[in-house]
Amino acid sequence: MKFKLTFLICFSFLSQVLSQSNLFEEIKYKNSDSLKIIGMYYNWDKNKTYEKYNFYIIDKKVIDSLIANTKYNESTQNIFEQNNFSIIVTKKNEIIDRWSVNPKFENINIKGKSHKFDISTLSQLAKRFSFKYKWYKQEFPDKESFNLFYANKIKDSKTLFIYKPNFIYEGSFELQFPKNETFLHPKAIDEYLRPKIKEILGNKEFGISYILTEFNMNNRDQYTMTISGPKELFKKLNDKKAKKGNWTNTKLEAEIFEKLE
């Protein structure tokens, strides 16, 4: 009986280990020089719900240890909360990886799927590497003026990262689809829309995205998709299955994130 119990415990432990996967792809991060690992609450959360988990790590030894040892577990139900937390990896202050963590449901989103994640990892890092940040938007008259700003700002020791303006699309609009058997998820809507848009635009650039806005988070009976491209697309794409929003010209607006001293 004792042997059987020991065997079961060992088997259970082994199964748990085998079900774990590395969060960081070690080959991708083989050269950890100039890497930073940042944990931060979502900037749109005015209540700063998960600010207590914020961490900012530049120590190479700590980063190498995290790359080798940070795990996530088996897949779980896709469930989200409004105010999430991000784990971000930057190199020379440019984002190279980002994951969304749900502390309330103890999961992390990996390539669109939820997996169990040990939230105590965030607490431990926050105790040692806590920090605060600020962010702001800045509009630019043209691409050249932004490039000049970016070249200097990205080297600033306070800079965490910068979201660049959208230089590709003339503007965007929204299409709201009901969640039903045809449109079970955003991917199904993308597959439905893409050939229709290509028929209108040919080889011209366009984008289809599902953004986890506050509206999309709070209204799970629908999917509001953001369609980006030339204004010609807005005028010609009229789908009876969707509610069409207004056209919005693209602003050359950057979002700058800085570490507070």
Secondary structure, 3 states (H helix, E strand, C coil): CHHHHHHHHHHHHHHHHHCCEECCCCCCCCCCCCEEEEEEECCCCCCCCCHHHCEEECCHHHHHHHHHHCEECCECCCCCCCCCEEEEEEECCEEEEEEEEECCCCEEEECCEEEECCCHHHHHHHHHHCCCEEEEEEECCCHHHHHHHHHHHCCCCCEEEEECCCCCCCEEEEEEEECCCCCCCHHHHHHHHHHHHHHHHCCCCCEEEECCCHHHHHCCCEEEEEEEECHHHHHHCCCCCCEECCCEECCCEEEEEEECC
